[in-house]
Amino acid sequence: MKKIGILSDTHSCWDDRFAYYFRDCDEIWHAGDIGDITVAERLEAIAPLRAVRGNIDHGSVARKYPELDIFTVEGLRVLLTHIGGYPGRWSRGMKNLLREERIGLMVDGHSHILRIMFDKELGLLHINPGAAGTQGWQKVRTLVTFEIDNAVPSNCHIIELGVPSSHADT
């Protein structure tokens, strides 16, 4: 069994609560728009990090992380990317890739919208952890933790970090 922490769209924002909520995780996955490489380095100090670059990532972040990562954890095939869509509205070519690669869990970011959905047609779980940073249109900053055991994701928890400071008056 492995415990996984997921976040996305930090946009160079570090929050010490990342370390608190991910302290017991075996791995951390960042679904892109990391921003400053120091955010990734600080996450790596907590647990092994898997990350992909997003559309705002340049320089050292873009050189270090791919646009897409496909891997297996505890027998579960995972696709991690920044822009992928969601069940019923997959990005161009994504549905075929998910099917061909026999993906059981697809994780992405970009929309800043927390979304956890099952795709019955493809037989996979989709997780978008929302946005952990303060830039963007999200009303609440969020993280996700869950466990994978014998290819089965379970014990999913949504962690709310509060209202982004840019929305404090709305």
C-alpha positions, 0 to 999 in steps of 0.5 A, spaced: 500 500 500 502 507 498 499 513 500 499 519 495 499 526 495 496 530 489 497 537 488 497 542 482 497 549 479 502 552 485 504 557 480 510 558 485 506 558 491 509 555 497 505 553 503 508 550 509 501 546 510 503 542 504 509 539 508 504 537 514 498 534 509 503 530 505 508 528 511 505 521 511 505 520 504 510 515 500 509 519 494 507 526 492 504 527 485 504 535 482 500 535 476 503 541 473 504 549 473 509 548 478 512 555 477 518 556 481 523 550 481 524 551 489 516 549 490 518 542 487 525 541 491 521 543 497 516 537 495 522 532 494 524 534 501 518 531 504 517 525 499 519 522 492 516 527 487 513 525 480 511 531 477 509 534 470 510 541 467 504 545 465 503 551 460 506 556 465 512 552 467 519 554 463 526 554 464 529 549 470 522 546 471 520 545 463 527 542 463 526 537 469 519 535 468 516 532 462 509 534 459 506 527 460 508 521 465 505 514 465 507 509 470 505 503 475 504 504 482 502 498 486 499 495 480 495 501 478 497 504 471 497 512 472 497 517 467 499 524 470 499 530 465 497 538 466 492 538 461 488 532 459 480 534 460 475 529 464 470 524 463 466 526 457 470 532 455 477 529 454 483 533 451 484 531 443 487 524 443 487 523 450 481 518 450 485 513 445 491 514 449 488 512 456 485 506 452 491 504 449 495 504 455 490 501 459 490 507 464 486 506 471 488 512 474 488 519 470 491 525 474 491 532 471 490 539 473 490 546 469 482 547 470 483 549 477 477 545 479 477 540 484 474 534 480 474 526 482 470 522 477 469 515 474 469 514 467 465 508 466 466 507 459 474 507 460 474 504 467 478 509 470 478 514 475 480 521 474 482 526 479 484 533 478 486 536 485 484 543 484 489 549 485 494 549 491 496 556 489 493 563 490 493 565 483 487 563 479 480 563 479 479 557 484 474 559 490 478 554 495 485 552 494 485 544 495 490 538 495 488 531 495 491 524 498 489 517 497 491 510 498 493 505 492 493 498 494 493 492 489 491 497 484 485 499 487 485 507 489 481 508 496 481 513 502 481 519 498 481 525 502 480 532 500 484 538 503 481 545 503 487 550 504 482 556 504 480 562 500 486 564 496 488 571 498 486 574 491 479 572 493 479 574 500 474 580 499 469 576 494 
